[in-house]
Amino acid sequence: MAAKDGAKGSGRQLFHLVFGGELTSLDGMEFSDLKALDVVGIYPNYAQAYDAWKDAAHRTVDDAHMRYFIVHLHRLLDPDKGPGETAG
């Protein structure tokens, strides 16, 4: 899968957070225990974050209530920049 928010080795740091946890229901996004969230890590581009997300999701594939997410931190750090622009 091609990364649209920064390819591996591009030198740009477009930070992404990968985290997950057990949801209270299958049709919502409320976590059952915030203290038990699994923070997988922060990655310098979407491609590496996607790989980490995929690994974490595969480890918990048997638990339907477990969900992992990728958060585009670079968009939160500088919301006025477009997806292709770097912050700072």
KEKE-3310 file (N, C-alpha, C; in steps of 0.2 Angstrom, whole numbers, plus 5000, padded with zeros to 4 digits):
npx = (5004:5003:5010:5001:5004:5018:5032:5042:5058:5058:5062:5054:5045:5031:5021:5013:5002:4999:4987:4976:4963:4950:4934:4918:4906:4902:4898:4902:4914:4919:4930:4932:4941:4951:4963:4969:4973:4982:4996:5004:5014:5023:5026:5036:5030:5016:5017:5025:5018:5006:5011:5014:5001:4994:5001:4998:4984:4982:4987:4976:4965:4956:4948:4934:4930:4942:4951:4961:4969:4975:4982:4983:4995:5003:4994:4986:4996:4999:4986:4983:4991:4991:4989:5000:5010:5023:5025:5031)
npy = (4994:5011:5025:5040:5051:5053:5045:5030:5034:5047:5058:5068:5072:5067:5065:5051:5043:5027:5018:5008:4998:4990:4991:4997:4994:4986:4995:5008:5020:5021:5017:5004:5004:5016:5016:5005:5006:5002:5009:5009:5016:5031:5037:5041:5043:5039:5026:5018:5019:5013:5000:4996:4997:4987:4976:4976:4975:4963:4954:4954:4949:4940:4945:4953:4966:4973:4987:4996:5011:5024:5040:5055:5064:5075:5083:5088:5095:5106:5112:5121:5118:5109:5092:5088:5097:5102:5104:5119)
npz = (5000:4996:5003:5007:5015:5016:5012:5015:5020:5014:5022:5027:5042:5047:5059:5066:5077:5084:5091:5102:5109:5120:5115:5120:5113:5098:5088:5091:5097:5110:5123:5134:5145:5149:5155:5151:5138:5123:5118:5104:5097:5091:5075:5061:5048:5037:5032:5040:5052:5047:5045:5059:5064:5057:5062:5075:5075:5069:5079:5088:5082:5085:5095:5094:5099:5101:5094:5084:5080:5069:5071:5064:5069:5064:5058:5068:5075:5067:5060:5050:5039:5023:5018:5011:5015:5026:5043:5053)
capx = (5000:5007:5008:5000:5007:5025:5034:5048:5064:5057:5065:5049:5042:5023:5020:5007:5001:4995:4985:4970:4960:4944:4928:4912:4902:4905:4896:4904:4921:4920:4934:4930:4945:4956:4970:4971:4974:4988:4999:5009:5020:5023:5030:5038:5027:5010:5019:5027:5012:5001:5014:5013:4994:4992:5004:4994:4977:4983:4988:4970:4960:4951:4944:4930:4930:4948:4952:4967:4968:4980:4980:4988:4997:5005:4988:4984:5001:4998:4980:4983:4995:4988:4992:5007:5015:5027:5024:5037)
capy = (5000:5017:5030:5046:5056:5053:5038:5028:5037:5054:5063:5072:5069:5068:5060:5047:5039:5021:5015:5004:4996:4987:4995:4995:4990:4986:5001:5014:5022:5022:5012:5001:5005:5020:5015:4999:5008:5000:5014:5006:5021:5037:5035:5047:5043:5035:5019:5015:5019:5008:4993:4995:4996:4981:4971:4976:4973:4955:4951:4954:4948:4935:4949:4958:4972:4977:4991:5000:5017:5029:5047:5060:5070:5081:5087:5091:5100:5112:5111:5126:5115:5104:5085:5088:5102:5101:5109:5122)
capz = (5000:4995:5009:5004:5020:5017:5010:5019:5017:5011:5026:5030:5048:5047:5064:5067:5083:5083:5098:5102:5115:5119:5114:5124:5109:5091:5084:5094:5098:5117:5126:5140:5150:5146:5158:5147:5131:5120:5114:5100:5096:5086:5069:5057:5042:5037:5030:5046:5056:5045:5047:5066:5065:5054:5066:5082:5073:5068:5085:5092:5077:5088:5099:5090:5103:5100:5088:5083:5076:5067:5072:5060:5074:5061:5056:5074:5077:5062:5056:5044:5033:5020:5019:5008:5017:5032:5048:5055)
cpx = (5004:5005:5007:5003:5014:5028:5040:5054:5064:5060:5060:5046:5035:5021:5013:5007:4997:4993:4978:4968:4953:4938:4922:4907:4905:4903:4898:4912:4923:4924:4932:4934:4951:4963:4973:4973:4981:4991:5005:5015:5018:5028:5031:5034:5021:5012:5021:5022:5007:5004:5013:5005:4992:4995:4999:4987:4977:4983:4981:4964:4955:4946:4940:4929:4936:4949:4958:4966:4975:4978:4985:4990:5000:4999:4985:4989:5001:4992:4979:4986:4990:4992:4999:5012:5017:5026:5031:5042)
cpy = (5006:5022:5037:5052:5055:5046:5037:5032:5044:5059:5068:5068:5071:5063:5057:5043:5033:5019:5011:5002:4992:4992:4993:4992:4991:4991:5007:5015:5024:5016:5010:5003:5009:5019:5009:5000:5005:5006:5011:5010:5027:5035:5041:5048:5038:5027:5015:5014:5013:5001:4991:4994:4989:4975:4970:4973:4965:4951:4950:4953:4944:4939:4954:4965:4976:4980:4995:5006:5021:5036:5051:5066:5076:5086:5091:5097:5106:5111:5116:5123:5110:5097:5085:5093:5100:5106:5112:5124)
cpz = (5000:5001:5006:5009:5021:5017:5014:5016:5014:5015:5029:5036:5049:5052:5064:5073:5082:5090:5097:5109:5114:5119:5118:5120:5102:5086:5086:5094:5105:5120:5132:5146:5148:5149:5154:5140:5129:5116:5111:5099:5092:5081:5064:5050:5042:5036:5036:5051:5054:5046:5054:5067:5063:5059:5073:5080:5072:5074:5089:5087:5080:5093:5095:5093:5103:5094:5089:5078:5074:5067:5068:5065:5070:5059:5062:5077:5073:5058:5050:5038:5030:5021:5016:5010:5024:5037:5050:5050)
residu = (MET:ALA:ALA:LYS:ASP:GLY:ALA:LYS:GLY:SER:GLY:ARG:GLN:LEU:PHE:HIS:LEU:VAL:PHE:GLY:GLY:GLU:LEU:THR:SER:LEU:ASP:GLY:MET:GLU:PHE:SER:ASP:LEU:LYS:ALA:LEU:ASP:VAL:VAL:GLY:ILE:TYR:PRO:ASN:TYR:ALA:GLN:ALA:TYR:ASP:ALA:TRP:LYS:ASP:ALA:ALA:HIS:ARG:THR:VAL:ASP:ASP:ALA:HIS:MET:ARG:TYR:PHE:ILE:VAL:HIS:LEU:HIS:ARG:LEU:LEU:ASP:PRO:ASP:LYS:GLY:PRO:GLY:GLU:THR:ALA:GLY)
# end
